[in-house]
Amino acid sequence: MAEKFDVIVVGAGPSGNAAALRLAESGLSVLQIERGESPGTKNVQGAILYSDALERLIPDFREDAPLERHIIEQRMWVLDDESYIGSHFRSDHFNKEPYNRYTMIRSQFDKWFSERVQKAGALLICETTVSELLLDGKRVVGVRTDREGGEIYADAVILADGVNSLLAKRAGFHPELEPKDVALAVKEIHFMPQEQVEQRFNVKGEEGVVIEMAGKITNGMMGTGFLYTNRESITVGVGCMLSDFKKQKITPYELLEKMKAHPSIKPMLEGGEMKEYTAHLIPEGGYKAMPDLYGDGWMIVGDAGMFVNAVHREGSNLAMTTGMHAADTLVELRQEEKDFTADNLKRYKAKLDESFVMKDLKKYKNMPDVFHSNPQFFNDYPELLSEAARTMLTVDGVDKKTKEKQIGKSFRKRRSMFGLASDAFKFWRAME
Ligand SMILES: Cc1cc2nc3c(=O)[nH]c(=O)nc-3n(C[C@H](O)[C@H](O)[C@H](O)COP(=O)(O)OP(=O)(O)OC[C@H]3O[C@@H](n4cnc5c(N)ncnc54)[C@H](O)[C@@H]3O)c2cc1C
């Protein structure tokens, strides 16, 4: 334990595994510390895996990674209490190798990823919690663990410890997470025979479907729901901002029960056996809520750095990409015989700025503020859209021009002309 490593990576989720893999492959000595019994036991995800990020790290991952189904169809649903209005995009393009997105089960995936990391030469110790960072002045020089004599030293520490990032908070690098910047998500996995999944979603073999949902399923809170097809199971979940849960008198569990009882969702789950229920936080504060990402001897990657694109439900790919860039920065500096000072580590931020990670987070920087203060997007508009579709599709002897007028009137009555114009502007601002 008195040994010194080039780098200590705290956490064996996607961000930590990506960093440790890259460092070990480049010949640096790496110690990875994970508090779970094994990698994946503490982790929760929907889960969609985006191939691109993993492919950059492990080009042959498809050969043995535990993948469920490749996604050929994406549905987007806006729901009121009894209907949904939606768009479906299904393409044979997504049915050709190499597949772009897969469903997967995180506990299996993290274990597999970690085996690759260990094969590359990183040393992993599990069932060990890093309790604090060791500092020499402002410089991080190692970590203290909950094991006896558990002080371990390194030239750099990568914080890949997930959304709470207690270590960075304790060291004063990271402010306390605000409830408005973090979502609480719950999910269940319902098992059923493979043929049943395939019949219900009109897929065969390893094809899969994703349904992303918004609207009244979140009770007016800022959040979304999801339903993903696995090989022999369906994952269903919902997540909303913690600040909204605090205001509303509904628990996440009740919200999920309500969502599962929705007439458009219930038939898809019928007969399934629920075998797994998990809850986890998701850092959704976006660009404006990001902490400092590096300092003397330390870097933050993945959820610990607020790297989640909530609009597109991307997190694991940002985690892997930030882990990869953090590792590449250290490898380059070592090759150039430069120290891991804050001034040198700013190269990590420059790499992120150049990548899709920061570009996407910057693009949606206004989204959290806009949706927090405008619950009409989750309540009024789903109802209005449903009502409009119902009105137009009900054949009742009323002419279509009159129906259009009725729809226009119901929108104006609910939101006013000014309200509609200002909502359109706000929506554009959130997505600009
Ligand atoms: C319900 C839900 C659905 C999601 N769906 C998707 C999806 O479909 N697609 C997608 O791309 N993303 C999704 N995400 C987001 C995604 O799961 C995260 O962005 C991703 O897991 C972040 O990876 P990470 O390695 O940064 O953190 P984590 O996966 O949280 O890993 C952190 C690791 O650090 C360990 N750790 C923490 N503290 C310590 C400590 N002090 N000492 C030692 N070990 C420690 C933990 O045990 C854990 O293993 C979802 C998240 C949730 C909650």
The ligand as an SDF file (V2000), in Angstrom:
LIG
                    3D

 53 58  0  0  0  0  0  0  0  0999 V2000
  -31.7310    5.6310  -14.5390 C   0  0  0  0  0  0  0  0  0  0  0  0
  -30.5780    6.0720  -15.3950 C   0  0  0  0  0  0  0  0  0  0  0  0
  -30.6260    5.8570  -16.7640 C   0  0  0  0  0  0  0  0  0  0  0  0
  -29.5500    6.2370  -17.5650 C   0  0  0  0  0  0  0  0  0  0  0  0
  -29.6100    5.9310  -18.8900 N   0  0  0  0  0  0  0  0  0  0  0  0
  -28.5370    6.1910  -19.6660 C   0  0  0  0  0  0  0  0  0  0  0  0
  -28.4940    5.7190  -21.0020 C   0  0  0  0  0  0  0  0  0  0  0  0
  -29.4420    5.0610  -21.4620 O   0  0  0  0  0  0  0  0  0  0  0  0
  -27.4040    5.9940  -21.7550 N   0  0  0  0  0  0  0  0  0  0  0  0
  -26.3320    6.6720  -21.2500 C   0  0  0  0  0  0  0  0  0  0  0  0
  -25.3470    6.8710  -21.9770 O   0  0  0  0  0  0  0  0  0  0  0  0
  -26.3280    7.1290  -19.9750 N   0  0  0  0  0  0  0  0  0  0  0  0
  -27.3870    6.8920  -19.1660 C   0  0  0  0  0  0  0  0  0  0  0  0
  -27.3700    7.2660  -17.8500 N   0  0  0  0  0  0  0  0  0  0  0  0
  -26.2050    8.0210  -17.3570 C   0  0  0  0  0  0  0  0  0  0  0  0
  -25.0050    7.1090  -17.0980 C   0  0  0  0  0  0  0  0  0  0  0  0
  -25.3880    6.0250  -16.2960 O   0  0  0  0  0  0  0  0  0  0  0  0
  -23.8870    7.8750  -16.4200 C   0  0  0  0  0  0  0  0  0  0  0  0
  -23.6250    9.0700  -17.1230 O   0  0  0  0  0  0  0  0  0  0  0  0
  -22.6060    7.0540  -16.3270 C   0  0  0  0  0  0  0  0  0  0  0  0
  -22.8100    5.9060  -15.5650 O   0  0  0  0  0  0  0  0  0  0  0  0
  -21.4800    7.8650  -15.6870 C   0  0  0  0  0  0  0  0  0  0  0  0
  -20.3470    7.0670  -15.5490 O   0  0  0  0  0  0  0  0  0  0  0  0
  -19.2660    7.3900  -14.4280 P   0  0  0  0  0  0  0  0  0  0  0  0
  -18.1990    6.3790  -14.5920 O   0  0  0  0  0  0  0  0  0  0  0  0
  -18.8890    8.8170  -14.4920 O   0  0  0  0  0  0  0  0  0  0  0  0
  -20.0240    7.2040  -13.0270 O   0  0  0  0  0  0  0  0  0  0  0  0
  -20.6430    5.8890  -12.3910 P   0  0  0  0  0  0  0  0  0  0  0  0
  -21.1180    4.9610  -13.4160 O   0  0  0  0  0  0  0  0  0  0  0  0
  -21.6010    6.3690  -11.3620 O   0  0  0  0  0  0  0  0  0  0  0  0
  -19.4080    5.1950  -11.6690 O   0  0  0  0  0  0  0  0  0  0  0  0
  -18.8140    5.7360  -10.5110 C   0  0  0  0  0  0  0  0  0  0  0  0
  -18.1090    4.6070   -9.7860 C   0  0  0  0  0  0  0  0  0  0  0  0
  -17.3410    5.1370   -8.7210 O   0  0  0  0  0  0  0  0  0  0  0  0
  -17.5130    4.3230   -7.5690 C   0  0  0  0  0  0  0  0  0  0  0  0
  -17.2330    5.1800   -6.4060 N   0  0  0  0  0  0  0  0  0  0  0  0
  -17.9190    6.2900   -6.0240 C   0  0  0  0  0  0  0  0  0  0  0  0
  -17.3410    6.8510   -4.9460 N   0  0  0  0  0  0  0  0  0  0  0  0
  -16.2580    6.0920   -4.6700 C   0  0  0  0  0  0  0  0  0  0  0  0
  -15.2660    6.1740   -3.6580 C   0  0  0  0  0  0  0  0  0  0  0  0
  -15.2470    7.1790   -2.7730 N   0  0  0  0  0  0  0  0  0  0  0  0
  -14.3050    5.2200   -3.6080 N   0  0  0  0  0  0  0  0  0  0  0  0
  -14.3020    4.1980   -4.5310 C   0  0  0  0  0  0  0  0  0  0  0  0
  -15.2330    4.0770   -5.5130 N   0  0  0  0  0  0  0  0  0  0  0  0
  -16.1800    5.0200   -5.5710 C   0  0  0  0  0  0  0  0  0  0  0  0
  -18.9470    3.8380   -7.6740 C   0  0  0  0  0  0  0  0  0  0  0  0
  -19.1740    2.6550   -6.9110 O   0  0  0  0  0  0  0  0  0  0  0  0
  -19.0820    3.6180   -9.1710 C   0  0  0  0  0  0  0  0  0  0  0  0
  -18.7150    2.3110   -9.5520 O   0  0  0  0  0  0  0  0  0  0  0  0
  -28.4140    6.9050  -17.0070 C   0  0  0  0  0  0  0  0  0  0  0  0
  -28.3810    7.1290  -15.6310 C   0  0  0  0  0  0  0  0  0  0  0  0
  -29.4330    6.6960  -14.8200 C   0  0  0  0  0  0  0  0  0  0  0  0
  -29.3380    6.9130  -13.3370 C   0  0  0  0  0  0  0  0  0  0  0  0
  1  2  1  0
  2  3  1  0
  2 52  2  0
  3  4  2  0
  4  5  1  0
  4 50  1  0
  5  6  2  0
  6  7  1  0
  6 13  1  0
  7  8  2  0
  7  9  1  0
  9 10  1  0
 10 11  2  0
 10 12  1  0
 12 13  2  0
 13 14  1  0
 14 15  1  0
 14 50  1  0
 15 16  1  0
 16 17  1  0
 16 18  1  0
 18 19  1  0
 18 20  1  0
 20 21  1  0
 20 22  1  0
 22 23  1  0
 23 24  1  0
 24 25  2  0
 24 26  1  0
 24 27  1  0
 27 28  1  0
 28 29  2  0
 28 30  1  0
 28 31  1  0
 31 32  1  0
 32 33  1  0
 33 34  1  0
 33 48  1  0
 34 35  1  0
 35 36  1  0
 35 46  1  0
 36 37  1  0
 36 45  1  0
 37 38  2  0
 38 39  1  0
 39 40  1  0
 39 45  2  0
 40 41  1  0
 40 42  2  0
 42 43  1  0
 43 44  2  0
 44 45  1  0
 46 47  1  0
 46 48  1  0
 48 49  1  0
 50 51  2  0
 51 52  1  0
 52 53  1  0
M  END
$$$$
